[in-house]
Amino acid sequence: MPRYDLAGRTVLLTGSTGGLGTALARALHDRGANLALLDLDGDLAQRQAADLGPTTIARGWAVDVRDLASVQSAADAAAEHFGRIDVTIAGAGVGSMAPLERIDPAAWERIIDINLNGVWRTFRAALPHVKETKGYMLAVSSMAAFVHSPLNGPYVASKAGVWALCDATRLEVRHYGVRVGSVHPTFFKTPMMDDVHSDPAGNTLWQGNKSGLWKMIPLRTVVNSIVAGIERRSALIVPTRMNAIAARIPGLVRPLVDRIGFPGNTIPDAIAQASEAGWISRR
C-alpha cells in the first residue's frame, strides 16, 4: 500500500495539549501536516498552535468532547479554515483508580462519556469532512481494551468500547474510501501516569510501572508508532511487538467475518434503510 503522505494534509486532533497530544502534534507538524488542535483549554490549544507556526499551519480551538455541538462547531471551523480535513484523531481521555463498589457514579459516567462517547462525537463531527478527502479516522484506545485490570472498570470498559466502535465504523465507511483505526499503547509517561503513581491505590497496583509486565515504554515509541500507522492508514496500531500478539488475537477472525458476513453492498444498503433512531417500532 502506498504511503499516505501527511505533508500538506490537515489533521484534527482532540486532547491536543495532553502528554500524548503535545508530542503527537509536534511529530505530525514535523511531517508537514497542518494541525487543527482541539482541547478543553482553548487558550492553551491556541498557545500550542502558535508555538508550531502561523495560523496557516496550526490553529487551536476550545472543545468539550462531552458536547456534540462543541465538537461539530470546531470541526466545521477547522475545515473552513484549512479547506479540508484529511485525518481525525480522537485523543481526549481520562482515567480512574477505584473499585466498582466505591467509585463515585459521577466519575464513572464522566470517564465513559469522555473516553467512549467523546470518540463517537469526534468521529460523527469530522466524518462529513473526512469523506470528502477519503481520509482516515483514528481513536486512541489502549492495551486496556484487551487486558483488563482491577480498579479501572470504567477505563478498561471505555477503551474496549473504543476498539469495538472503530471496528464497526470501519465497516460503515469503507465504501466511502475512508479508513478507520485504533491505537493501543501500553503504559507510557504522561501527566495521567503521574497521577496514577501519586495515588496510593495506583502505586500499590502498578508498583510505579518500573519493571515486569507493566513496565512503561518511551513516549517517543508510542508517537512514532502512531505516525507510522497513520501513514499506512492502519486498522490496528500496537506500539510494541511484545503486546502485538495479545492485541491481535481477538481480531484474528474479524477480516474473515468482514468478508463473509457483510459482502458486496450489504452494509451501504442497510445504512440506506436505517432510521435515525436506530430501529423502527413495530408497535
Residue pairs with C-beta under 8 A, 6 or more apart in sequence:
1 232
1 233
3 231
3 232
4 136
4 230
4 231
4 232
4 233
5 231
6 28
6 31
6 32
6 33
6 87
6 227
6 230
6 231
7 31
7 32
7 33
8 32
8 33
8 34
9 33
9 34
9 84
9 86
9 87
9 133
9 135
10 33
10 34
10 35
10 36
10 78
10 79
10 82
10 83
10 84
10 85
10 86
10 87
11 28
11 33
11 34
11 35
11 36
11 85
11 86
11 87
11 88
11 89
11 230
12 36
12 38
12 75
12 78
12 85
12 87
12 88
12 89
12 126
13 21
13 24
13 25
13 28
13 35
13 36
13 37
13 38
13 88
13 89
13 91
14 21
14 38
14 39
14 63
14 65
14 71
14 89
14 90
14 91
14 92
14 118
14 122
15 21
15 38
15 39
15 65
15 90
15 91
15 92
15 93
15 140
16 22
16 25
16 35
16 37
16 38
16 39
16 45
16 48
16 60
16 91
17 37
17 39
17 41
17 44
17 45
17 48
18 39
18 91
18 92
18 93
18 190
18 191
18 192
19 189
19 190
19 191
19 192
19 193
19 219
20 91
20 140
20 188
20 190
20 219
20 222
20 223
21 37
21 39
21 91
22 48
23 219
23 220
23 222
23 223
24 89
24 91
24 223
24 226
24 227
25 35
25 37
25 48
25 52
25 58
26 52
27 223
27 224
27 226
27 227
28 35
28 227
28 230
29 35
29 52
29 53
29 57
29 58
31 227
33 87
34 56
34 57
34 58
34 82
35 49
35 52
35 57
35 58
35 59
36 58
36 59
36 61
36 74
36 75
36 78
36 81
36 82
36 85
37 45
37 48
37 49
37 58
37 59
37 60
37 61
38 45
38 60
38 61
38 62
38 63
38 71
38 74
38 78
39 45
39 48
39 60
39 61
39 62
39 63
39 92
40 62
40 63
40 64
40 65
40 92
41 62
42 60
42 61
42 62
42 63
43 62
44 60
45 60
45 61
45 62
46 59
46 60
47 60
48 58
48 60
49 55
49 58
49 59
49 60
50 58
52 58
55 81
59 78
59 81
59 82
61 74
61 77
61 78
62 70
62 74
63 70
63 71
63 74
64 70
64 71
65 71
65 90
65 92
65 114
65 117
65 118
65 121
65 122
66 110
66 113
66 114
66 117
66 118
66 121
67 121
68 121
68 124
68 125
71 121
71 122
71 124
71 125
72 124
72 125
74 125
75 85
75 88
75 122
75 125
75 126
75 129
76 125
76 129
78 85
79 85
79 129
84 129
84 132
84 133
85 126
85 129
85 130
85 133
85 135
86 130
86 133
86 135
86 136
87 130
87 135
87 136
87 137
87 138
87 230
88 122
88 123
88 126
88 127
88 130
88 135
88 136
88 137
88 138
89 137
89 138
89 139
89 140
89 230
90 118
90 119
90 122
90 123
90 137
90 138
90 139
90 140
90 162
91 140
92 114
92 115
92 118
92 122
93 114
93 115
93 118
93 140
93 192
94 110
94 111
94 114
94 115
94 192
95 111
95 152
95 155
95 192
95 195
95 196
96 103
96 107
96 108
96 111
96 151
96 152
96 153
96 154
96 155
97 151
97 152
97 196
97 199
97 201
97 202
97 205
98 104
98 107
98 151
98 201
99 150
99 151
99 153
100 153
103 153
103 154
107 154
108 153
108 154
111 154
111 155
111 158
112 154
112 157
112 158
112 161
115 154
115 155
115 158
115 159
115 161
115 162
116 157
116 158
116 161
116 162
116 165
119 139
119 162
119 165
119 166
120 165
122 139
123 137
123 139
123 165
123 169
123 180
126 137
127 137
127 173
127 178
130 136
130 137
130 178
131 173
131 176
131 177
131 178
134 176
134 177
134 178
135 178
135 179
136 178
136 179
136 180
136 181
136 230
136 233
137 166
137 169
137 173
137 178
137 179
137 180
137 181
138 180
138 181
138 182
138 183
138 226
138 229
138 230
138 237
139 162
139 165
139 166
139 181
139 182
139 183
140 162
140 182
140 183
140 185
141 159
141 160
141 162
141 163
141 166
141 182
141 183
141 184
142 155
142 156
142 159
142 184
142 185
142 186
143 184
143 185
143 186
143 238
143 243
143 246
143 247
144 152
144 155
144 156
144 159
144 160
145 156
145 159
145 160
145 162
145 163
145 182
145 184
145 247
146 160
146 163
146 184
146 246
146 247
146 249
146 250
147 246
148 156
148 160
149 156
149 205
150 205
151 201
151 202
151 205
162 182
163 182
163 184
166 180
166 181
166 182
166 235
167 182
167 235
167 251
167 254
169 180
170 179
170 180
170 181
170 235
171 258
171 262
171 267
172 267
172 271
173 179
173 180
174 267
175 265
175 267
175 268
179 233
179 235
180 235
181 229
181 230
181 233
181 234
181 235
181 236
181 237
182 235
182 236
182 237
183 222
183 225
183 226
183 229
183 237
183 238
183 239
184 236
184 237
184 238
184 239
184 243
184 247
185 217
185 222
185 225
185 238
185 239
186 214
186 216
186 217
186 239
186 240
186 243
187 193
187 206
187 209
187 214
187 215
187 216
187 217
188 216
188 217
188 218
188 219
188 221
188 222
189 216
189 218
189 219
190 219
193 209
193 216
195 202
196 202
196 203
196 206
197 203
197 206
197 208
197 209
206 214
207 214
209 215
209 216
210 216
217 239
217 240
221 239
221 240
222 239
224 239
225 237
225 238
225 239
226 237
226 239
228 237
229 237
236 247
236 248
236 251
238 244
238 247
238 248
